[in-house]
C-alpha cells in the first residue's frame, strides 16, 4: 500500500486500502434506537452478535450478510448516505474531506490506540445474544 493512501479520495482506494481504513472501533456494529417522532438516534451498549467486542472487528466479516442481512454495505458511493455512522468513523471522516484522528492506527501506527483513546467498544458493550430489550441498554455516549 502507498504511503498516506488514506488521504486520497475514497473512490481512488483499492479494496485493500478501503478495508484498511477501518480503525477497529466496532461502534458501527452497535444497535441504535431511533426516536419515531424526531428521528434522533440513541446509542446502546448492545453489539451485533458477530462483533468481537475486544478486537472491535466482525468475527465473520466475509459472510456477515448471510448472518445479518441488514448489515450495511459501505462503498465509496454509499458512505455519505449512511448518516448514522459514528462521528469518528474513518469512512465518514474521509467522505467529508476530514483527516483521520491522531489515534487512528494508520496515523499513529498502533492498533491499540483506538482502545486507549476510549473510542472503541472494548470494555463497555454486551452481545445482542445476552442483552434482552434494547431500551434497557441505552447509554449516554456520542457515537
Backbone as CSV, one residue per row, in Angstrom:
resi,resn,N_x,N_y,N_z,CA_x,CA_y,CA_z,C_x,C_y,C_z
1,UNK,0.840,-1.182,0.000,0.000,0.000,0.000,0.879,1.237,0.000
2,UNK,0.374,2.274,-0.628,1.166,3.504,-0.722,1.120,4.285,0.581
3,UNK,2.128,5.090,0.768,2.180,5.936,1.954,1.000,6.902,1.967
4,UNK,0.387,7.063,3.118,-0.706,8.004,3.347,-1.833,7.878,2.322
5,UNK,-2.086,6.651,1.897,-3.142,6.390,0.915,-4.491,6.907,1.391
6,UNK,-4.708,6.945,2.711,-5.991,7.338,3.272,-6.331,8.797,2.996
7,UNK,-5.353,9.578,2.562,-5.625,10.973,2.243,-6.200,11.137,0.834
8,UNK,-6.188,10.074,0.056,-6.764,10.112,-1.287,-8.292,10.128,-1.189
9,UNK,-8.972,10.547,-2.268,-10.434,10.418,-2.283,-10.816,8.944,-2.149
10,UNK,-11.915,8.666,-1.495,-12.341,7.287,-1.275,-12.462,6.512,-2.578
11,UNK,-12.902,7.159,-3.624,-13.078,6.500,-4.915,-11.760,5.994,-5.501
12,UNK,-10.644,6.558,-5.056,-9.330,6.192,-5.599,-8.711,4.990,-4.889
13,UNK,-9.304,4.560,-3.785,-8.728,3.472,-2.992,-9.011,2.110,-3.613
14,UNK,-8.020,1.227,-3.538,-8.285,-0.149,-3.954,-8.927,-0.887,-2.775
15,UNK,-9.301,-2.139,-2.983,-10.035,-2.875,-1.941,-9.237,-2.991,-0.643
16,UNK,-7.950,-3.303,-0.740,-7.125,-3.444,0.463,-7.022,-2.116,1.210
17,UNK,-6.868,-1.037,0.498,-6.803,0.284,1.132,-8.138,0.629,1.781
18,UNK,-9.231,0.334,1.071,-10.567,0.586,1.624,-10.739,-0.150,2.942
19,UNK,-10.446,-1.436,2.946,-10.606,-2.240,4.158,-9.686,-1.760,5.277
20,UNK,-8.516,-1.271,4.918,-7.551,-0.794,5.913,-8.013,0.473,6.620
21,UNK,-8.963,1.187,6.057,-9.462,2.403,6.706,-10.149,2.122,8.035
22,UNK,-10.734,0.947,8.178,-11.447,0.624,9.416,-10.481,0.632,10.589
23,UNK,-10.826,1.407,11.630,-9.937,1.520,12.791,-10.178,0.443,13.841
24,UNK,-11.218,-0.376,13.665,-11.498,-1.425,14.636,-12.181,-0.921,15.891
25,UNK,-12.954,0.153,15.772,-13.659,0.654,16.957,-14.886,-0.194,17.275
26,UNK,-15.554,-0.730,16.249,-16.742,-1.552,16.443,-18.018,-0.763,16.686
27,UNK,-17.960,0.557,16.718,-19.147,1.359,17.040,-20.237,1.271,15.980
28,UNK,-19.871,0.991,14.737,-20.907,0.860,13.702,-21.720,-0.410,13.917
29,UNK,-21.221,-1.338,14.699,-21.894,-2.612,14.948,-22.775,-2.577,16.195
30,UNK,-22.937,-1.410,16.784,-23.807,-1.277,17.949,-25.229,-1.000,17.505
31,UNK,-26.179,-1.538,18.244,-27.585,-1.250,17.972,-27.883,0.163,18.447
32,UNK,-28.702,0.831,17.648,-29.119,2.182,17.972,-30.634,2.208,17.964
33,UNK,-31.209,3.085,18.765,-32.660,3.243,18.798,-33.001,4.589,18.175
34,UNK,-33.995,4.599,17.291,-34.395,5.836,16.630,-35.722,6.308,17.197
35,UNK,-35.764,7.565,17.602,-36.996,8.171,18.085,-37.944,8.333,16.897
36,UNK,-39.127,7.761,16.987,-40.071,7.781,15.869,-40.532,9.197,15.522
37,UNK,-40.556,10.097,16.499,-41.026,11.459,16.250,-39.930,12.377,15.719
38,UNK,-38.730,12.265,16.292,-37.666,13.214,15.931,-36.629,12.636,14.974
39,UNK,-36.560,11.305,14.896,-35.531,10.679,14.073,-34.179,10.643,14.756
40,UNK,-34.096,11.174,15.958,-32.837,11.206,16.707,-32.446,9.791,17.123
41,UNK,-31.151,9.517,17.042,-30.643,8.202,17.432,-30.166,8.213,18.870
42,UNK,-30.434,7.126,19.552,-29.924,6.923,20.903,-28.983,5.725,20.860
43,UNK,-27.842,5.882,21.448,-26.844,4.813,21.473,-27.216,3.768,22.515
44,UNK,-26.849,2.523,22.235,-26.968,1.460,23.226,-25.591,0.820,23.381
45,UNK,-25.474,-0.002,24.394,-24.227,-0.753,24.574,-24.359,-2.170,24.035
46,UNK,-25.334,-2.400,23.163,-25.616,-3.726,22.619,-24.974,-3.868,21.241
47,UNK,-24.112,-4.869,21.136,-23.372,-5.104,19.895,-23.973,-6.254,19.108
48,UNK,-23.809,-6.187,17.815,-24.176,-7.298,16.931,-23.504,-8.568,17.448
49,UNK,-24.185,-9.659,17.320,-23.652,-10.937,17.820,-22.353,-11.339,17.127
50,UNK,-22.095,-10.803,15.937,-20.863,-11.144,15.218,-19.671,-10.287,15.629
51,UNK,-19.905,-9.234,16.378,-18.797,-8.353,16.747,-17.910,-8.997,17.805
52,UNK,-16.627,-9.073,17.507,-15.635,-9.428,18.524,-15.422,-8.139,19.301
53,UNK,-16.036,-8.050,20.466,-16.069,-6.800,21.223,-14.712,-6.408,21.790
54,UNK,-13.796,-7.321,21.868,-12.447,-6.994,22.324,-11.609,-6.424,21.183
55,UNK,-11.696,-7.064,20.025,-10.904,-6.629,18.871,-11.563,-5.483,18.111
56,UNK,-12.893,-5.332,18.239,-13.601,-4.295,17.505,-13.806,-4.648,16.042
57,UNK,-13.848,-5.930,15.748,-13.984,-6.379,14.359,-15.030,-7.488,14.266
58,UNK,-15.593,-7.613,13.095,-16.584,-8.660,12.843,-15.895,-10.026,12.882
59,UNK,-16.515,-10.952,13.572,-15.929,-12.287,13.690,-16.140,-13.142,12.435
60,UNK,-17.024,-12.699,11.539,-17.247,-13.420,10.280,-17.534,-12.410,9.170
61,UNK,-16.611,-11.485,8.991,-16.785,-10.367,8.060,-17.166,-10.834,6.662
62,UNK,-16.483,-11.819,6.166,-16.722,-12.288,4.796,-18.160,-12.772,4.600
63,UNK,-18.730,-13.416,5.607,-20.071,-13.998,5.487,-21.114,-13.258,6.328
64,UNK,-20.821,-12.054,6.751,-21.704,-11.354,7.681,-23.126,-11.162,7.146
65,UNK,-23.270,-10.953,5.861,-24.612,-10.725,5.312,-25.470,-11.985,5.330
66,UNK,-24.873,-13.138,5.369,-25.636,-14.378,5.499,-26.239,-14.481,6.898
67,UNK,-25.547,-13.934,7.887,-25.999,-13.986,9.282,-26.795,-12.745,9.678
68,UNK,-26.418,-11.608,9.121,-27.040,-10.326,9.453,-27.363,-9.616,8.135
69,UNK,-28.491,-9.965,7.517,-28.811,-9.439,6.188,-28.836,-7.915,6.088
70,UNK,-29.183,-7.227,7.171,-29.248,-5.765,7.094,-27.942,-5.071,7.488
71,UNK,-26.872,-5.832,7.628,-25.559,-5.227,7.871,-25.243,-4.339,6.663
72,UNK,-24.841,-3.121,6.940,-24.629,-2.146,5.870,-23.471,-2.549,4.955
73,UNK,-23.632,-2.250,3.686,-22.576,-2.467,2.688,-22.015,-1.104,2.325
74,UNK,-20.940,-0.744,2.974,-20.318,0.555,2.702,-19.493,0.505,1.434
75,UNK,-19.674,1.519,0.618,-18.829,1.718,-0.560,-18.516,3.202,-0.630
76,UNK,-17.604,3.573,-1.494,-17.286,4.987,-1.664,-18.531,5.773,-2.079
77,UNK,-19.427,5.139,-2.814,-20.659,5.817,-3.258,-21.711,5.909,-2.163
78,UNK,-21.769,4.908,-1.275,-22.857,4.881,-0.291,-22.501,5.489,1.058
79,UNK,-21.234,5.663,1.344,-20.839,6.088,2.688,-21.498,7.406,3.099
80,UNK,-21.669,8.332,2.195,-22.280,9.618,2.538,-23.751,9.493,2.903
81,UNK,-24.415,8.442,2.453,-25.836,8.275,2.755,-26.077,7.477,4.036
82,UNK,-25.037,6.923,4.610,-25.191,6.165,5.863,-24.970,7.156,7.011
83,UNK,-26.030,7.897,7.282,-25.962,9.046,8.183,-25.681,8.686,9.641
84,UNK,-25.884,7.431,10.019,-25.710,7.026,11.412,-24.303,6.527,11.729
85,UNK,-23.398,6.573,10.768,-22.022,6.145,11.063,-21.458,6.965,12.216
86,UNK,-20.641,6.363,13.055,-20.052,7.107,14.171,-19.301,8.348,13.685
87,UNK,-19.311,9.375,14.497,-18.665,10.640,14.119,-17.165,10.476,13.915
88,UNK,-16.577,9.442,14.496,-15.136,9.208,14.366,-14.796,8.210,13.265
89,UNK,-15.808,7.696,12.563,-15.583,6.680,11.534,-14.679,7.221,10.430
90,UNK,-13.639,6.481,10.112,-12.686,6.913,9.088,-13.365,7.065,7.728
91,UNK,-14.298,6.197,7.409,-15.004,6.303,6.130,-15.801,7.600,6.075
92,UNK,-16.500,7.895,7.157,-17.287,9.130,7.226,-16.380,10.352,7.167
93,UNK,-15.332,10.342,7.980,-14.415,11.481,8.008,-13.821,11.752,6.632
94,UNK,-13.348,10.717,5.981,-12.722,10.905,4.664,-13.744,11.324,3.612
95,UNK,-14.980,10.795,3.691,-16.029,11.212,2.761,-16.338,12.697,2.924
96,UNK,-16.169,13.204,4.151,-16.402,14.623,4.443,-15.155,15.474,4.211
97,UNK,-14.071,14.833,3.749,-12.841,15.572,3.483,-12.041,15.917,4.725
98,UNK,-12.321,15.223,5.824,-11.630,15.493,7.088,-10.492,14.502,7.300
99,UNK,-9.509,14.887,8.107,-8.392,13.974,8.399,-8.790,12.900,9.402
100,UNK,-7.997,11.855,9.448,-8.192,10.821,10.459,-7.710,11.332,11.806
101,UNK,-8.310,10.865,12.897,-7.865,11.298,14.225,-6.461,10.777,14.549
102,UNK,-5.802,11.429,15.475,-4.433,11.054,15.860,-4.326,9.618,16.333
103,UNK,-5.392,9.096,16.960,-5.353,7.731,17.497,-5.612,6.667,16.442
104,UNK,-5.962,7.047,15.221,-6.198,6.047,14.176,-4.879,5.342,13.882
105,UNK,-4.921,4.027,13.798,-3.686,3.260,13.637,-2.915,3.620,12.370
106,UNK,-3.595,4.065,11.329,-2.874,4.464,10.117,-2.040,5.714,10.357
107,UNK,-2.470,6.547,11.283,-1.750,7.780,11.609,-0.637,7.512,12.617
108,UNK,-0.974,6.755,13.687,-0.013,6.572,14.783,0.746,5.247,14.729
109,UNK,0.283,4.296,13.905,0.976,3.024,13.781,0.666,2.013,14.869
110,UNK,-0.356,2.266,15.684,-0.653,1.398,16.825,-2.128,1.009,16.832
111,UNK,-2.430,-0.259,16.591,-3.817,-0.742,16.558,-4.516,-0.636,17.913
112,UNK,-3.759,-0.568,18.996,-4.361,-0.461,20.323,-4.743,0.982,20.682
113,UNK,-4.296,1.952,19.919,-4.538,3.362,20.237,-6.029,3.690,20.281
114,UNK,-6.824,3.106,19.400,-8.266,3.348,19.390,-8.891,2.933,20.722
115,UNK,-8.389,1.871,21.307,-8.917,1.388,22.584,-8.448,2.276,23.736
116,UNK,-7.182,2.642,23.726,-6.662,3.523,24.787,-7.343,4.887,24.765
117,UNK,-7.728,5.342,23.571,-8.395,6.629,23.444,-9.864,6.569,23.873
118,UNK,-10.348,5.369,24.200,-11.741,5.214,24.612,-12.723,5.329,23.455
119,UNK,-12.245,5.079,22.248,-13.074,5.227,21.056,-13.553,3.895,20.490
120,UNK,-13.485,2.840,21.269,-13.911,1.528,20.775,-14.978,0.917,21.682
121,UNK,-15.454,-0.235,21.277,-16.479,-0.950,22.037,-15.896,-1.790,23.172
122,UNK,-14.601,-1.838,23.250,-13.947,-2.679,24.261,-14.310,-2.228,25.679
123,UNK,-14.789,-3.190,26.453,-14.994,-2.962,27.879,-16.338,-2.401,28.308
124,UNK,-17.212,-2.019,27.401,-18.484,-1.424,27.835,-19.712,-1.932,27.070
125,UNK,-19.540,-2.968,26.270,-20.662,-3.450,25.475,-21.061,-4.870,25.865
126,UNK,-22.228,-5.261,25.385,-22.769,-6.591,25.620,-23.260,-7.122,24.270
127,UNK,-23.202,-8.406,24.083,-23.684,-9.004,22.839,-25.204,-9.019,22.811
128,UNK,-25.767,-8.864,21.624,-27.221,-8.913,21.474,-27.789,-10.261,21.917
129,UNK,-26.971,-11.293,21.915,-27.458,-12.607,22.341,-27.714,-12.652,23.846
130,UNK,-27.159,-11.705,24.592,-27.320,-11.666,26.048,-28.131,-10.477,26.546
131,UNK,-28.457,-9.533,25.675,-28.952,-8.228,26.111,-30.414,-8.153,26.510
132,UNK,-31.303,-8.766,25.777,-32.727,-8.540,26.041,-33.181,-7.245,25.382
133,UNK,-34.136,-6.562,26.001,-34.709,-5.338,25.435,-33.671,-4.224,25.304
134,UNK,-33.572,-3.666,24.099,-32.600,-2.602,23.843,-32.863,-1.363,24.695
135,UNK,-34.120,-1.104,24.995,-34.464,0.083,25.789,-33.767,0.096,27.145
136,UNK,-33.389,-1.071,27.632,-32.717,-1.172,28.930,-31.205,-0.996,28.803
137,UNK,-30.738,-0.743,27.587,-29.299,-0.660,27.351,-28.869,0.652,26.713
138,UNK,-29.689,1.679,26.851,-29.308,2.976,26.305,-28.158,3.548,27.120
139,UNK,-27.225,4.184,26.417,-26.061,4.765,27.071,-25.915,6.215,26.638
140,UNK,-25.306,6.991,27.498,-25.079,8.406,27.217,-23.684,8.543,26.593
141,UNK,-23.597,8.155,25.344,-22.334,8.221,24.608,-22.597,8.785,23.235
142,UNK,-21.673,9.549,22.764,-21.735,10.011,21.388,-20.989,8.995,20.555
143,UNK,-21.663,8.474,19.564,-21.026,7.504,18.689,-20.552,8.203,17.469
